[in-house]
Amino acid sequence: MGMQQILLIILSVIIVSISIVGAVGLFKLRAEKANRSAIILDMHEIAMKSIAYFKTPANMGGGDGSWNPAGFYVWSGYPISDDERYLETQNGRIRVSERSNGRLLIKGWGTELGYDEENAIRAQLILNGTTGEMTFTLLN
């Protein structure tokens, strides 16, 4: 085999290797973006359901002006984690907790690693019960 043919084979192997590494990197980036968007969407959906729960009368199974996260977990229809602290979705875990002044804190953790490449994607949403105003923060 000639020297040119060997160099051509080596060059081909290098180009294919670089292409594979680039494709894997793009796939990982797309998976992170998709998971981040999906967990944010889940959090917004849970926020809307929690507002409905807050406004539903107690005789209809709602919160009757109270957040009551334990009651909401059952009412929401989402699977609940074994320790009963999180709602489980296909995209991660979401925790709902009542805060002072009629606020509800919704925290979400995705299944992919976040920007820091060490911890899962995280976000939080604060819902004001009296006005329905939402404040969203992407944590990772």
KOLMIMI-111217 format. One line per 8 residues: number of its first residue (from 1); their letters; for each residue z, x, y of C-alpha. Coordinates in steps of 0.05 Angstrom, whole numbers, m for minus. Each point is the difference from the previous one (the first is absolute). Layout:
% residues N
NUM) a) Z:X:Y; ...;
This chain:
% residues 140
1) mgmqqill) 0:0:0; m18:27:68; 49:15:56; m29:m56:43; 12:m52:m54; 73:22:m9; 11:m3:75; m32:m69:2;
9) iilsviiv) 47:m25:m55; 61:29:36; m21:m31:66; m11:m67:m35; 69:2:m31; 32:16:67; m36:m57:35; 18:m50:m54;
17) sisivgav) 73:22:2; 4:m7:76; m31:m70:m5; 50:m22:m53; 59:25:42; m27:m36:61; m11:m65:m38; 71:2:m28;
25) glfklrae) 28:11:70; m40:m58:28; 22:m45:m57; 73:17:13; m8:m13:75; m32:m68:m13; 55:m19:m49; 53:17:52;
33) kanrsaii) m35:m40:54; m11:m60:m46; 73:0:m22; 25:7:72; m43:m60:21; 21:m41:m61; 75:11:9; m6:m18:74;
41) ldmheiam) m37:m64:m19; 54:m16:m51; 54:10:53; m36:m46:48; m7:m53:m54; 74:5:m17; 16:m5:75; m40:m65:4;
49) ksiayfkt) 34:m27:m62; 68:19:28; m14:m39:64; m19:m60:m43; 65:9:m40; 40:6:65; m29:m65:27; 2:m41:m65;
57) panmgggd) 61:m47:m6; 52:17:m53; m12:m66:m37; m72:25:m12; 24:68:m26; m7:38:66; 46:41:42; 13:m55:52;
65) gswnpagf) 3:49:58; 29:58:m41; m36:60:m29; 42:6:m64; m42:55:m34; 27:m16:m70; m22:m72:7; m67:22:30;
73) yvwsgypi) m14:47:m59; 4:m58:m48; m37:m47:47; m57:49:14; m28:0:m71; m7:76:m2; 28:38:m60; 69:28:15;
81) sdderyle) 21:71:m21; 52:9:m54; 54:18:51; m20:m62:41; m8:41:64; m76:1:5; m60:m45:m6; m52:31:m45;
89) tqngrirv) m74:m4:18; m61:34:m30; 0:47:59; 73:21:1; 71:m25:14; 24:m40:60; 72:m9:21; 22:m57:46;
97) sersngrl) 67:5:36; 32:m41:55; 19:35:64; 42:m21:60; m27:m47:55; m42:m42:m48; m45:58:m20; m29:15:m67;
105) likgwgte) m18:70:m23; m56:6:m50; m11:70:m30; m57:18:m46; m13:59:m45; m69:12:m29; m21:31:m66; m38:59:31;
113) lgydeena) 27:60:38; 0:m5:75; m20:47:56; 53:51:m18; m26:7:m72; 71:m4:m27; 25:m71:9; m31:m68:m13;
121) iraqliln) m35:m38:55; 53:m37:41; m2:m52:54; 48:m48:33; m8:m66:35; 54:m32:43; m6:m76:8; 36:m36:55;
129) gttgemtf) 20:m69:m27; 6:m36:66; m68:20:28; m39:19:m63; m18:66:33; m15:58:m47; 8:74:12; m36:44:m50;
137) tlln) 12:75:m11; m36:45:m49; 51:52:m23; m42:42:m48;
